[in-house]
Amino acid sequence: MSTTTPIPSTKPSLLQNWISLTGIILATCAFFAVLCLIVIDSMAGFGNPYMGILTYVVAPAFLVAGLLLVSIGALWERQRRRRLAPGEIPAHPRIDFNLPKHRRVFIVVSVVTFVFLMLTAFGSYQTYHFTESVQFCGQVCHTIMKPEFTAHQHGAHARVTCAECHIGAGAGWFVKSKLSGSYQVYAALADKYPTPIPTPIQNLRPAQDTCEQCHWPQKFYGEAVRDNVHYMADESNTVWNIKLLMKIGGANPKHGEAGGIHWHVSPDHTIDYIATDEKRQTIPWVRVNNADGTTTIFEAEEGKLSAETIANTTPRRMDCIDCHNRPAHNYVSPSKSVDLALSAGRLDPTIPNLKKLAVEALTGDYKSTAEALQSIATKVPPAAVAEVQKIFQENFFPEMKATWRQYPNNIGHTIFPGCYRCHDGKHKSTTGKVISHDCNSCHSIIAQGSGTEGRKISAAGLEFIHPVDIGDMWKEQNCAECHTGGLAGQ
């Protein structure tokens, strides 16, 4: 009687190997982790960037890795069996729907694949939105992006997402941004990012595709009143108010002739310029292109560019962001931030010398935020410590070397050249035409001064009076030559 062991009618599954089993365990754990994290994330009442990374990046990556291990293990096991029994296993798998087992396997695989694809589609959609969120942009790389994120949270565009301005609509710029972001991820992981982060962004999408989706230039017209409340650095924190009538103007002929500040974006002409520094603060060459095809070139008296330099340089086409260059990430200077706190009642103006003491504390050369907060606690009156520390944390970031000094704000001309980059009265054409330096081109002073004098309105406009008697010096040099944002000229 034969003692040969009977051969089983079915062969063991190709998944019965340590690689595939490891993949099954990993994929199963990751699958349930993804489901649990999605539920937790959807039920949470706040946006957490680390939860988002775990839910839509890390856990799905482990799931995919597990499925790859399952496939690799099956292929490896099949090749191993072919080597052990040549000829018994065909080169390619056979599928025969006449066999019940094949039909069952096909149905199970089809259902699992369908469910996986549906979950993948949902997960991809959620991942897309997560990577476009403010939390992802501002908080994942918390050290690098903390200054920009903090300034955004306290700015006028706090409810506008980063992607709406930096990317905008359309697949083309989405792909460009992700390719650019790939290097940024590498720079963050390899600690190769500069401090502070340099601006302006060289490959930023044109403002016509982003800003003007909400701020429509053709609807700009008329004038607007702006109050500038300033506190002197004296013992009584004297208030000096300047009320300006801003000549917004417009670019829509239905509302009148193009003029005022927004003349610069009128469709009747375009403006090109060449800057000689990375921050675009020195502009020696300007070209105005008129609708009739004529052009007018204005060149600065000092630092005039050579014909060769002009020929080899591509001028930049002026748009909204050349003036509104800090629309969502503005670091307020010490003097201005203290003025705002005093006028809003967050700081008590009856505390003697508070303006001077607070600005001095904020302008210190600090190596870390902790050092700054400790120093502020010893330099300002106790009643003002908490607010001054809050001002510092919202506008100054020693770890990233980010303060108002490194990020010029081109709106106005008080502590940075701003408008005077071109409107300095020194840019002339060959015919002698000069880019206007007249203050009244953009605004009129309708009230200024302290006490009752500062509340008198003059519709005809007033000549500027400097709060401190400096004679006619203010007529002979630009504001930013004295005013630095600190106490030196304030």
Stockholm file with secondary structure:
# STOCKHOLM 1.0

chainA/1-490         MSTTTPIPSTKPSLLQNWISLTGIILATCAFFAVLCLIVIDSMAGFGNPYMGILTYVVAPAFLVAGLLLVSIGALWERQRRRRLAPGEIPAHPRIDFNLPKHRRVFIVVSVVTFVFLMLTAFGSYQTYHFTESVQFCGQVCHTIMKPEFTAHQHGAHARVTCAECHIGAGAGWFVKSKLSGSYQVYAALADKYPTPIPTPIQNLRPAQDTCEQCHWPQKFYGEAVRDNVHYMADESNTVWNIKLLMKIGGANPKHGEAGGIHWHVSPDHTIDYIATDEKRQTIPWVRVNNADGTTTIFEAEEGKLSAETIANTTPRRMDCIDCHNRPAHNYVSPSKSVDLALSAGRLDPTIPNLKKLAVEALTGDYKSTAEALQSIATKVPPAAVAEVQKIFQENFFPEMKATWRQYPNNIGHTIFPGCYRCHDGKHKSTTGKVISHDCNSCHSIIAQGSGTEGRKISAAGLEFIHPVDIGDMWKEQNCAECHTGGLAGQ
#=GR chainA/1-490 SS CCCCCCCCSSCCCTTCSHHHHHHHHHHHHHHHHHHHHHHHHHHCSSCCHHHHHIIIIIHHHHHHHHHHHHHHHHHHHHHHHHHHSTTTSCSSCCCCTTSHHHHHHHHHHHHHHHHHHHHHHHHHHHHHHHHTSHHHHHHTTHHHHHHHHHHHHTSTTTTSCHHHHHTCSSHHHHHHHHHHHHHHHHHHHTTCCCSSCCSSCTTCCCGGGTGGGTSCGGGCCSCEEEEEEEECSSTTCCEEEEEEEECCCBSCGGGSSSBSGGGGGCTTEEEEEECSSTTSCCCCEEEEEETTSCEEEEEESSSCCCHHHHHTSCCEECCGGGTSCCSSCCCCCHHHHHHHHHHHTSSCTTSTTHHHHHHHHHTSCCSSHHHHHHHHHHHSCGGGHHHHHHHHHHHCBGGGTBSGGGSCCCSSSSSSCGGGGTCSSCEECTTSCBCCCCGGGTEEEEEEESGGGGGCCCTTCBCCCCSSCCTTHHHHSCGGGTCCSSSSCC
#=GC SS_cons         CCCCCCCCSSCCCTTCSHHHHHHHHHHHHHHHHHHHHHHHHHHCSSCCHHHHHIIIIIHHHHHHHHHHHHHHHHHHHHHHHHHHSTTTSCSSCCCCTTSHHHHHHHHHHHHHHHHHHHHHHHHHHHHHHHHTSHHHHHHTTHHHHHHHHHHHHTSTTTTSCHHHHHTCSSHHHHHHHHHHHHHHHHHHHTTCCCSSCCSSCTTCCCGGGTGGGTSCGGGCCSCEEEEEEEECSSTTCCEEEEEEEECCCBSCGGGSSSBSGGGGGCTTEEEEEECSSTTSCCCCEEEEEETTSCEEEEEESSSCCCHHHHHTSCCEECCGGGTSCCSSCCCCCHHHHHHHHHHHTSSCTTSTTHHHHHHHHHTSCCSSHHHHHHHHHHHSCGGGHHHHHHHHHHHCBGGGTBSGGGSCCCSSSSSSCGGGGTCSSCEECTTSCBCCCCGGGTEEEEEEESGGGGGCCCTTCBCCCCSSCCTTHHHHSCGGGTCCSSSSCC
//
